[in-house]
Amino acid sequence: MATWIGFLRAINLGAKRKFPKAAIVEAVQDAGFTDVATHINTGNVRFDTSMRSRARIEAALEESFLATAGFEVPTICFTQAELREIAERAESFGHGGRHYVSLLKGEPSADAVRLLEERSTAEEVAKVSGRAVHLLLGENYHEARLTNATVEKALGVSTNRNLTVISTLAQKWC
């Protein structure tokens, strides 16, 4: 059995995309996974499975989430080692402002990474490391030009968490 961490994209936003933690746990169990736990109500879930393929795991979860929630829930999974590495990499930046991490569903191409990183400025920096994009921003995230929407346009499906959540999950689940 291996432990995986799944990050659900675009849930609990507005009235039509509600997906409570208890329903997430039920859907993950219905997909055949065990030892399920969630962290806060933003779509972070840990589970065990004998499956080895990330693509198959994500597909099984997305099918179960659609059946349970009634809407599509893109899901991005990482092993414990991968999440721990993302958290450790984040700490190496020593950034004093807002630090967000966009977690990518797919592996980005070198050209796409270069184009995104070239959009960095003195105030906003994007650093891509594997399937994680570290957004090092100023104080006001809501006025930033480098956002998860920018990341998705450049690199494909992603979901965004602040560094506090990433670090907490790495400590708690890895």
N, C-alpha and C positions, 0 to 999 in steps of 0.2 A: 504494500500500500504506500502511496505517496500522498503528501499533503500539497494542495494547490490553494492559491488565493485568487478569487475572481473579483473583478471590478465591473460593476454594472453601469452602463452608460445611460444617462438621461432618464432617471427615475425620480419620483417624488418632486417633480417640477410641475406646478399647476395642478388643476383639479383632475385632469384626465390621465395622468401618468403616475398615479399613486400605486405603490408596491411596498406594503409594510414588511418589516423584518420577519415576522412570523410566516407570512406568505412566501417570502424568499426561501426561508429554511425548508418549508414544506415542498416547494418546487425543486430545490436541490436534492432533497431526499427522494422525491418522486423520480428524479432522473437517475437514481441508483447510487448516489454518493452518500457517504457516511461521515460521522463526527463533524456535523455542520455547525458553524458558529458565524454570527454576524457582528459587525462593529459599526455603531451609529447608523442612522437611517439614510445613508447616502449610497448604499449599494456596495458594501465590502463584505465578502463572504469567504470563509475558509472551509475546506472540506477534504476528505480523503477519498481516493479512488485507486483502483488497480489499472485504470486506463493510463496509457502512456502518451498518447497523441494529444497535444494541446488543441489542435483543430477539432478532433472528435469530442473532446471534453467541452469546448466552447459550443459546438453544435448541439450536443445533448442538453446543455444548460439553456441555450437560447430556445430550443424546442419546448422545453418544460416551462420556461418563463412565459412564452407566448400562450401556452395552454392555461397557465395559472392567472396571469395578469391581464390577458386579452389584448396585449400589444407587444410589438417586438422590443426586445431588450438586448442590444448588442453587449456582448460580454467579453472581457479581455482577461486572460488567465496568465499567472506567473507561478513558477515553482517557489518554494521558500528561499532557495539560494538566489534566484533571480531578484526577488523582492529585497532581500538583505543587501545585495549588490547595489540596487538602485538607491536604497537609503544611505549606504556608505558613500557612494559617489556623490550624493547630494550634500553630504556633510563636508566633502572635500572642497566645495566651492567657497565656503566661508562668506556667503552673501548676507549682508545686513538688512536687506529689504524683504519684500515678499518673494517667497520661493514656492512655485507650483510645479507639479510634475504631470505632464500629459503622458498617459500610458497608451502605447500603440498596439492595435490589433495585429498589424503585420510588420514585417521587417522593412524599414525604409531603404530606398536606393541611395547610393552615395550622391548622385546628382541632386535628388530631392532634399537630402540633408544639407548639402552645400547651399542650395537656394534659400532654405529656411534660415540657416545660421547667418547668411548674408543680410538678412533683414534686421539683425541686431543693431542696436544703437548704444550710446554711452549709458542711457537710462534703462534700456530693456535688452536683455541678452537671452538668446535661445542656444542651449547646448544639448546636442543629441548624443545619447549614449545607448546604443542598441535600440530597444523598443521603448525607451524613456526619453522624453524631451523635458529638460529642466528649463523652466521659464524663470529667470531672475529679473524681478520687476521692481519698480519703485513702490511707494507707499499705497497708491490707489489702483488696485487690481481692476476696478471697473472702468478706468480710463486708459488702460493699457492697449497698445496696438498688437502686441504679441499675446494672443489668447489661445485657448483650446480650439476655437473656430479657425484661427490662422493655421494652427498645427494640422487640423483635419484637412483643410484645403490643400496643404502642401504634402502631407504624409499619409492621409487616409484616416479611417475610424480610430478615434481615441477618446479617452475619458480623463478628466482632470481631478487631481487631489492636491491639497496643500501639503507642504513638507511635514507639518505636524502629524497629519493622518498617516502619511507614508512611514514616517519614523516610528509612530506608535504601533502600526501594524507589524512592522519588521521586528520590533521588540516583543510584541505580544504573541505573534504567530510563527516566528522563525526561530 
